[in-house]
Structure formats: C-alpha cells, structure tokens
Amino acid sequence: MTEGNFVDYVKIHVFSGNGGKGSAHLRREKYIAKGGPDGGDGGRGGHVIVKGNKNLWTLYHLKFKRHVKAEHGEHGGKQRSTGADGADEYIEVPLGTVIRDSETNAVIKEITEDKQEFIVAEGGMGGQGNWHFKSSTNQTPRYAQPGIPGKEVDITLELKILADVGLVGFPNAGKSTLLSVVTAAKPKIADYEFTTLKPNLGIVEYRDYQTFVIADIPGIIEGAAEGKGLGHRFLRHIERNSTLLFLIPADAPDIVEQYRVLLDELKRYNPELMDKDRLIAISKSDLLDGELKAELSQELDKKLQLPYLFISSVAQSGLTELKDKLWQMLNKEPV
C-alpha cells in the first residue's frame, strides 16, 4: 500500500430513504360499486449502514465519496399491497473504524469485527394505507398516512489501525527501515524527518508460518499531544496496538531522556496507553563497538526498568531476538 493511498479520516453526509406513502385507494370492481378501502401500506425507506470488512486496510475507497443516499420506500397500492422497501446503502470500512457525529465529535460506534453492521441513519417508516382506518362510523376513509421522512446526518469515519505492535519513536529513528527489513512492507525511506506521514502496516512472518502485524507510526515530536507536528493525526493509531516498541537510535544524545519524552507524550495524550506492554530497541547499533555497547548497557540497566535490545536494520543484527521477544510479549498468558 502506498502512502498516498492510506486514508484514515473522511467526512460523509448521509441520507436515509423516506418511507413510502400509504394508499387511500377505494375498491371499485365490476358488480362491486362500493368495495370499501383497500389501500396498502408504504414501504420502509432504506437505511444507511456502516459495515466492517476485514479485507480493507484504509478508507481510501471513500476519499471522494462525500454523499451517501439510500433509496426511498415505494408507495402502497390497491388490494392492500405494500410498497417495496427502499434498498439499504452500505458503507464498508476496515476494522478499527470509529464513527463520530461530525457536529458534536461524539463517538457513535466502533467497528471492530468483520461483517459487523451499524445503522447510522434509519430509513423512514412507511405510512399506513386507508384500510387501517376503517371503522363502524367511517366505512370509507379517503385518507392514508404519509411516509416518515428519512434522516440526514453528517458522520466522520476515523480509522485506528488494528496492529499487534506499534513502532514509536522520534522522526528519523529508523522505524521505516526496520519495517522494510522484518516485513514485506515497502515504506518510503530517506534521511530526513517526517518521511513517514501516514502509518505503514507490515506482516512479520514468524516461525512455523505464524505472523503478527506491526505498524510504523509517524515520528513523535515534543508537543504531539497538543497537536504539534502531525499531532493527533497519528497518536490515535497507537491506541489499538497491544504492544509498543520504542525505537531510539544509538547515536541519540540521551537515550533514556528520549524514551521519557516519548512516554510523556503518550501519557498526556491518553493515560491508558501506560497499561500496554513496552519494549525498547536501540537502533543503528552497528555504530557501536563492543566497549561502547557495554558502557551503554550499564547505564540503561541503572536508569531503565524496561527490557531493551540492540538492533541494526542495516546490518540485520538482533532482528531474530527482537521478533522472538515481541512474539513472547504478544502471546504471554494473561495475569
């Protein structure tokens, strides 16, 4: 999937169908001059339904779809025939999509399962035909109910990707490079900040044909929780990852301080993120010789209460150990 095709936020104006009018028909046949009312009911207007689709990874197919309109219900007919219901209109979305009311920004529903359906705009009910209103005092009612109008709603669809592992780090920490090495993903890679502007997903092939999904989230900068840089555009994607992999380059001025800044940004954005499992990977470790690595390990052992690994995507060292550790964290027995 190319970066330009990754769309994680769309606004859509939806219209459900109007209910059909009930019929006020009076039965008139040969030899039956006054057959009485026989008007049928109107059909229900079509719903607008959001439906989960496990084969979708992005909202790109909705990028240019600004309006979604369901069919109106048909009107009732003679001989008590009911009008056909209007066809429902489906909006298919990837798993992990949040539906919000565009006016209030309130969350309406989250779609997390394949084929899960949620009606965002109900179709109007059809009106009753005149035969419903026949009584001993009104043998030939010449009126029927109109159909109920459909609903008109503005919704926002917001994708929070469902990945097992979220890669967290400052810009240019080597996240895209790591993803390109351990998965078949082909993210954009360059030696400047904010190369990754949208999340990249990759499937890591583990032992015995087992897999897990890893997401390269755009680099965090200080102040991201307040919306600086790419801000909330990417932080929301981290919410759904079960394990967070912090990637900090070996040539960082202060590895422990960088980790604390990253952690603080996540905590300020959503304190619940602190409950997720965390692992630190020191990237670009091919820049370190044995002596420097030993000194750095001593410092990290003193200041960090968190597991860490030395890796190099370029030299492809430490990657097997990294995959083993992540697999162990993802499949540990719940406490």
C-alpha positions in Angstrom: 0.0 0.0 0.0 1.5 3.4 -1.0 1.5 6.2 1.5 -0.8 8.3 -0.8 -3.5 5.5 -0.7 -3.6 5.5 3.1 -6.6 7.5 4.1 -7.6 7.4 7.8 -10.2 10.2 8.1 -13.2 11.0 6.0 -16.4 13.0 6.4 -19.6 11.9 4.7 -23.1 13.4 4.5 -25.7 10.5 4.7 -29.3 10.5 3.8 -31.6 7.6 4.6 -34.7 6.9 2.4 -38.2 8.4 3.0 -40.9 6.0 3.9 -43.5 5.4 1.1 -47.0 6.9 1.4 -49.9 4.7 2.4 -52.6 4.3 -0.3 -56.0 5.8 0.0 -57.4 3.6 -2.7 -61.1 2.5 -2.7 -62.0 -0.8 -4.2 -64.0 -0.5 -7.4 -64.8 -3.6 -9.4 -67.5 -4.8 -11.8 -70.6 -5.6 -9.8 -69.0 -4.1 -6.7 -69.7 -0.4 -6.7 -68.5 0.3 -3.2 -65.9 -2.3 -2.1 -64.5 -0.1 0.7 -60.9 0.9 1.4 -58.1 -1.4 0.2 -55.1 0.9 0.2 -51.8 -0.8 1.2 -49.0 0.5 3.3 -45.9 2.3 2.1 -42.6 0.6 2.2 -39.8 1.5 4.6 -37.1 3.9 3.4 -33.6 2.4 3.0 -31.1 2.5 5.9 -27.6 3.8 5.7 -25.4 1.1 7.3 -21.7 1.1 8.2 -20.3 -2.5 7.8 -17.0 -3.9 8.8 -14.8 -5.6 6.2 -11.6 -7.4 7.3 -10.2 -7.2 3.7 -10.0 -3.4 3.9 -7.0 -1.6 5.4 -7.8 2.1 4.7 -10.7 4.5 4.0 -9.2 5.3 0.6 -12.3 4.0 -1.3 -14.4 6.6 0.5 -12.0 9.5 -0.1 -14.1 11.1 -2.9 -17.5 9.8 -1.6 -19.0 12.9 0.1 -22.6 11.9 -0.1 -24.4 8.5 0.5 -28.1 8.3 -0.1 -30.4 5.3 0.4 -33.5 4.6 -1.7 -37.0 5.8 -0.8 -39.7 3.3 0.1 -42.3 2.8 -2.6 -45.9 3.9 -2.1 -48.7 1.5 -1.1 -51.0 0.2 -3.8 -54.5 -1.2 -4.2 -55.7 -4.5 -2.9 -53.7 -3.8 0.3 -50.4 -4.3 -1.5 -47.5 -3.0 0.5 -44.9 -0.8 -1.3 -41.4 -2.3 -1.6 -38.8 -1.2 1.0 -36.1 1.1 -0.2 -32.7 -0.6 -0.7 -30.3 -0.1 2.1 -27.0 1.6 1.3 -23.8 0.1 2.8 -20.6 1.9 3.7 -17.9 -0.7 4.1 -15.0 0.2 6.4 -11.8 -1.5 7.7 -11.8 -3.0 11.2 -10.8 -0.4 13.8 -13.0 2.4 12.3 -14.6 4.8 14.7 -17.9 6.5 13.7 -18.4 10.1 15.1 -21.1 12.7 14.9 -19.4 15.4 12.9 -21.2 18.2 14.7 -20.5 17.1 18.3 -17.5 14.9 17.6 -19.1 12.3 19.9 -18.3 8.7 19.3 -21.4 6.9 17.9 -19.9 3.4 17.4 -16.6 1.5 16.8 -16.5 -1.2 14.2 -14.1 -4.0 15.3 -15.5 -7.2 13.8 -15.8 -8.5 10.2 -19.4 -8.1 8.9 -20.4 -6.1 12.0 -23.2 -3.7 11.0 -24.4 -0.4 12.5 -27.3 1.7 11.2 -26.1 5.4 11.1 -29.3 6.7 9.6 -32.6 4.8 9.8 -35.0 4.9 6.9 -38.4 6.4 7.5 -41.3 4.1 8.2 -43.9 3.7 5.5 -47.3 5.2 6.1 -50.4 3.1 6.7 -53.0 2.6 4.0 -56.6 3.7 4.4 -57.9 0.2 5.2 -56.3 0.6 8.7 -58.7 3.5 9.4 -61.9 1.8 8.5 -64.4 1.7 11.4 -68.1 1.3 12.1 -68.5 5.1 11.8 -66.1 5.6 8.9 -66.7 2.9 6.3 -64.8 4.6 3.5 -61.8 6.6 4.8 -60.4 8.6 2.0 -57.1 9.3 3.6 -53.9 7.5 4.5 -50.7 8.2 6.3 -47.8 9.9 4.6 -44.4 8.2 4.9 -42.0 9.4 7.6 -39.1 11.3 6.1 -35.6 9.8 6.2 -32.7 11.2 8.3 -29.9 13.4 7.2 -26.7 13.1 9.2 -23.1 14.2 8.9 -20.7 11.5 10.1 -16.9 11.3 10.4 -15.1 8.0 9.9 -11.8 7.7 11.7 -9.5 4.7 11.4 -7.5 3.5 14.3 -5.4 0.7 12.8 -5.5 -2.7 14.4 -1.9 -3.8 14.7 -0.3 -6.0 17.3 2.8 -3.9 17.6 3.1 -0.1 17.3 6.5 1.4 16.4 7.0 4.6 18.4 9.9 7.0 18.0 11.2 10.4 17.1 11.4 11.3 13.4 14.3 9.6 11.6 14.8 6.9 14.3 14.9 4.1 11.7 11.3 2.8 12.0 10.6 2.6 8.3 13.9 0.9 7.7 13.1 -1.7 10.4 9.7 -2.3 8.9 11.1 -2.8 5.5 13.6 -5.4 6.8 11.3 -7.5 9.1 8.2 -7.4 6.8 7.3 -7.3 3.2 6.2 -3.6 3.5 7.9 -1.1 1.3 7.6 2.2 3.2 9.2 5.4 2.0 12.7 5.8 3.4 15.0 8.8 3.4 17.4 10.6 5.7 15.2 13.5 6.7 12.5 14.0 9.3 8.8 13.1 8.7 9.5 10.8 5.8 6.5 8.8 7.1 3.4 10.9 7.0 0.9 8.1 7.3 1.1 4.8 9.2 2.6 1.8 7.4 1.4 -1.7 8.1 3.5 -4.8 7.7 3.1 -8.5 8.4 6.0 -10.1 10.2 6.5 -13.8 9.3 7.5 -15.7 12.4 8.4 -19.3 13.0 6.1 -22.1 11.8 4.2 -19.8 9.4 2.8 -17.7 12.3 2.5 -13.9 11.8 1.9 -10.7 13.6 1.2 -7.2 12.4 3.5 -4.3 13.1 2.7 -0.6 12.4 5.2 2.2 11.7 3.6 5.2 13.2 4.8 8.7 12.1 7.5 10.1 14.3 6.6 11.8 17.5 7.8 15.3 18.3 7.6 17.0 21.7 4.2 18.6 21.9 2.4 16.0 19.8 -0.2 15.5 22.5 -1.2 19.2 22.0 -1.4 18.6 18.2 2.0 20.0 17.2 3.6 18.4 14.1 1.4 15.6 13.0 -0.2 15.6 16.4 -3.4 13.7 16.9 -3.4 12.6 13.2 -1.2 9.6 14.2 -1.3 9.3 18.0 -4.8 7.8 17.8 -3.3 4.8 15.9 -1.2 3.8 18.9 -4.3 3.3 21.0 -5.1 0.0 19.4 -1.7 -1.6 19.5 -1.3 -4.3 22.2 2.5 -3.8 22.5 4.5 -0.6 22.0 8.1 -0.9 20.6 10.1 2.2 21.3 12.8 2.7 18.7 15.7 5.0 19.8 18.8 5.4 17.7 22.2 4.5 19.3 23.6 7.9 18.3 20.9 9.8 20.3 22.3 12.4 22.7 20.5 10.8 25.6 18.6 7.5 25.1 16.9 7.5 28.5 15.7 11.1 28.1 14.4 10.4 24.6 12.4 7.4 26.0 11.0 9.6 28.8 9.9 12.3 26.3 8.2 9.7 24.1 6.5 8.1 27.1 5.3 11.5 28.4 3.7 12.4 25.1 1.8 9.2 25.0 0.7 9.6 28.7 -0.5 13.1 28.1 -2.5 12.0 25.1 -4.1 9.0 26.7 -3.0 7.7 30.2 -4.4 4.3 29.3 -1.5 3.8 27.0 0.7 3.3 30.0 -1.0 -0.1 30.6 0.4 -1.5 27.3 3.5 -3.7 27.2 6.6 -1.8 26.2 10.0 -2.8 24.7 12.9 -0.6 23.8 15.0 -1.3 20.7 18.3 0.6 20.3 18.5 1.0 16.6 21.6 1.7 14.5 23.7 -0.3 17.0 26.2 -1.1 14.2 27.6 2.3 15.1 28.7 0.9 18.5 31.7 -1.2 19.2 31.8 -3.7 22.0 33.2 -1.3 24.6 30.6 1.4 23.9 27.8 -1.1 23.9 28.9 -2.5 27.3 29.0 1.1 28.8 25.6 1.9 27.4 24.2 -1.3 28.8 25.4 -0.5 32.3 23.8 2.9 32.1 20.5 1.6 30.8 20.4 -1.2 33.4 20.6 1.5 36.1 18.1 4.0 34.7 15.5 1.8 32.9 13.1 -0.7 34.4 12.2 -2.0 31.0 13.6 -4.7 28.6 15.7 -3.4 25.8 17.6 -4.9 22.8 20.4 -3.7 20.5 19.4 -4.0 16.8 20.7 -2.9 13.4 18.3 -2.9 10.4 21.2 -2.2 8.0 23.5 -4.9 9.4 20.4 -7.1 10.2 21.7 -7.9 13.7 19.5 -8.5 16.7 16.3 -8.8 14.5 15.7 -12.5 15.3 16.0 -11.8 19.0 13.6 -8.8 18.5 11.0 -10.9 16.8 11.3 -13.6 19.5 10.8 -11.1 22.2 7.8 -9.4 20.6 6.2 -12.8 19.9 6.7 -13.7 23.6 5.1 -10.5 24.7 2.1 -10.8 22.4 1.4 -14.4 23.4 2.1 -14.3 27.1 -0.6 -15.8 29.4 -2.9 -13.1 30.8 -2.3 -12.4 34.5 
